[in-house]
Amino acid sequence: MLLSAGEHEIGPWNGHLILRTFREGVAARAGHDLVIEATRWQGTITIPDAPDSQPRLAVEVDLRCLQVREGHGGAKPLTDSDRREINKTSAKLLRTGEHPQALFVSTTVRVDDDKATVDGELTLLEVTHPLRLCSGAAPLGWRTSGDADSSPARRSVGELSEPARDLLVTVGRKEWT
């Protein structure tokens, strides 16, 4: 999907923003690898007219609208009660009552054929940290991922028993697995 010069709005109407968590440590036996969808988010991809100018990406996520879609592994299958408890825990850890939004703004974008690397700043809990996203063409759109495990962004919310390891943003795709 090649974008023309100009501003292109993205959000749930034309893509998905998915967080994937992976178990480690004590949670590896009992916890679940989770697929969590942000159901309320919006962003803008700006493609400049001048070929030597930088594209820009900005995405704002409503952290109060995170929904557990899938849970894999664990000692027992993920239940509706588990999903409710995960929602409560994530709201508490992310302090969504005080800090309902997360914001990512690109600082540099490097495009090479059907791959892109986007460096930017993620603001979470009113603290801003660097984050690198890597993107590539996928069969039904674009897939973008970033590893939050080793970044200072993970330390903003403390050591999670099920840390977010992968951020997946798809544009033009309707399924997330």
Beta strands, then each sheet from edge to edge (+ up, - down):
strand 1: 6-10
strand 2: 15-21
strand 3: 33-38
strand 4: 41-47
strand 5: 56-62
strand 6: 66-72
strand 7: 101-112
strand 8: 115-124
strand 9: 127-138
strand 10: 141-145
strand 11: 164-171
sheet 1: 1+ 4- 5+ 7- 8+ 9- 10+ 11- 2+ 3- 6+
end
